[in-house]
Amino acid sequence: MTSSHTVLYDPEGVVEAELPLDREPHELLVKAVLAWTDPGEALQPRDCHLIALELTGHARAVAGDVRRCAEKLPVSDGRRALAEVVLGEMERRLATPLEGTVRCAQGRARIVRDLYQRLDRLNSVRPVPST
C-alpha cells in the first residue's frame, strides 16, 4: 500500500508564516472556556484535556506570529521588548503539564487571549510623535 502523505520539513516556519490563523473559532472557544463558572458534570476530564490541547497548539501558532511581527521591529522599540516578555511568559506557562481540568483549560485560554492582544498591538499603527 502506498501512502499519499508527505512529511514536511520546515524548521524556519516559512510555510506556517504564510498560513493565516483560524482566529475566529479559537476566540469563540477562548470566550466560552473563560465564561465557565461551574461546568459541573457536563465536561469530563478528557473533554477538558482535549480543549486544553487544542488551545495549546493554537497558542504556539499565535506565538509564532507574535515572534515574527516583533522581529520586524527595531530592537529599541518597546513593543518588541514587551512581546519578548510575553513570549517568555507564554513558554513558561505552556511548559506546565496538561491536565483534564477546567483550571488548566482556562489557563490555556488566557494564554491564547494574551497572545492575540499582543499580536494586535504589534500590528497596530504607531502614532506619529508631535513636533
C-alpha positions as CSV (number, residue, x, y, z in Angstrom):
1,M,0.0,0.0,0.0
2,T,1.4,3.4,-1.0
3,S,0.9,6.4,1.2
4,S,-0.2,9.7,-0.2
5,H,1.1,11.7,2.8
6,T,4.1,13.9,2.5
7,V,6.2,14.8,5.5
8,L,7.1,18.5,5.6
9,Y,10.4,19.7,7.0
10,D,10.1,23.4,7.7
11,P,12.4,24.3,10.6
12,E,12.3,28.0,9.8
13,G,8.5,28.1,9.8
14,V,8.2,29.5,6.3
15,V,5.0,27.6,5.4
16,E,3.5,28.4,8.8
17,A,4.2,32.1,8.4
18,E,2.2,32.2,5.2
19,L,-0.9,30.4,6.5
20,P,-3.5,32.6,8.2
21,L,-4.5,31.7,11.7
22,D,-8.0,30.4,12.2
23,R,-8.7,33.1,14.7
24,E,-12.5,33.5,15.0
25,P,-13.3,29.9,16.1
26,H,-10.4,30.0,18.6
27,E,-11.5,33.3,20.0
28,L,-15.0,31.9,20.4
29,L,-13.6,28.9,22.2
30,V,-11.5,31.1,24.5
31,K,-14.5,33.2,25.3
32,A,-16.6,30.1,26.1
33,V,-13.9,28.5,28.2
34,L,-13.3,31.6,30.2
35,A,-17.1,32.0,30.8
36,W,-17.2,28.6,32.6
37,T,-18.1,29.2,36.2
38,D,-19.3,25.7,37.1
39,P,-19.3,23.3,34.2
40,G,-20.4,20.6,36.5
41,E,-20.7,17.1,35.1
42,A,-21.2,18.4,31.6
43,L,-17.5,18.3,31.0
44,Q,-15.5,15.2,31.5
45,P,-11.7,15.4,32.3
46,R,-11.0,14.1,28.8
47,D,-13.0,17.0,27.3
48,C,-11.1,19.5,29.3
49,H,-7.8,17.8,28.3
50,L,-8.8,18.0,24.6
51,I,-9.8,21.6,24.8
52,A,-6.5,22.5,26.6
53,L,-4.6,20.6,24.0
54,E,-6.3,22.5,21.2
55,L,-5.7,25.8,22.9
56,T,-2.0,24.8,23.5
57,G,-1.5,24.1,19.8
58,H,-3.2,27.4,18.8
59,A,-1.2,29.3,21.4
60,R,2.0,28.1,19.8
61,A,0.8,29.1,16.3
62,V,-0.1,32.6,17.5
63,A,3.2,32.9,19.4
64,G,4.9,32.3,16.1
65,D,3.1,35.2,14.5
66,V,3.9,37.4,17.5
67,R,7.6,36.4,17.2
68,R,7.7,37.2,13.5
69,C,6.0,40.6,14.0
70,A,8.2,41.5,16.9
71,E,11.4,40.6,14.9
72,K,10.4,43.1,12.2
73,L,10.5,46.0,14.8
74,P,13.7,47.8,15.7
75,V,15.5,46.4,18.8
76,S,14.8,49.8,20.6
77,D,11.1,49.5,20.0
78,G,9.2,49.0,23.3
79,R,6.6,46.8,21.6
80,R,9.3,44.4,20.6
81,A,10.7,44.2,24.2
82,L,7.2,43.7,25.6
83,A,6.5,41.0,23.0
84,E,9.6,39.1,24.1
85,V,8.5,39.3,27.7
86,V,5.0,38.0,26.8
87,L,6.6,35.2,24.7
88,G,8.8,34.1,27.6
89,E,5.9,34.1,30.0
90,M,3.9,32.1,27.5
91,E,6.6,29.5,27.2
92,R,6.9,29.2,30.9
93,R,3.1,28.7,31.3
94,L,2.9,26.2,28.4
95,A,5.7,24.2,30.0
96,T,3.3,23.0,32.7
97,P,1.8,19.6,32.0
98,L,-1.7,19.4,30.6
99,E,-4.4,18.3,32.9
100,G,-8.0,17.3,32.4
101,T,-9.3,20.2,34.5
102,V,-11.3,23.3,33.9
103,R,-8.5,25.3,35.6
104,C,-6.0,24.0,33.0
105,A,-8.2,24.7,30.0
106,Q,-8.9,28.2,31.3
107,G,-5.2,28.8,31.8
108,R,-4.6,27.9,28.2
109,A,-7.5,30.1,27.1
110,R,-5.9,33.0,28.9
111,I,-2.6,32.4,27.1
112,V,-4.3,32.5,23.7
113,R,-6.2,35.7,24.6
114,D,-3.0,37.3,25.8
115,L,-1.1,36.4,22.7
116,Y,-3.8,37.8,20.4
117,Q,-3.8,41.0,22.4
118,R,-0.1,41.3,21.9
119,L,-0.3,40.4,18.2
120,D,-3.0,43.2,17.8
121,R,-0.7,45.7,19.5
122,L,2.2,44.7,17.3
123,N,0.1,45.1,14.2
124,S,-1.4,48.5,15.3
125,V,-0.2,51.6,13.6
126,R,2.2,53.5,15.8
127,P,1.1,57.1,16.4
128,V,3.2,59.8,14.8
129,P,5.0,61.9,17.5
130,S,4.0,65.6,17.5
131,T,6.8,68.0,16.6
